[in-house]
């Protein structure tokens, strides 16, 4: 699971870099907007994995009553 989270971070950073590059070189083009949308999706995916990892870790460390 931790490997998936690391991969999600890598995808998010790559998507961010692509979105920033396209925005600088093309402005508000459809391609740069798609790249920004891809980045937003990667952020949500990584955040979801982070929340799941937190829940799993909390479940293991907190004793059930």
Secondary structure as UniProt FT lines:
FT   HELIX           2..26
FT   HELIX           30..61
//
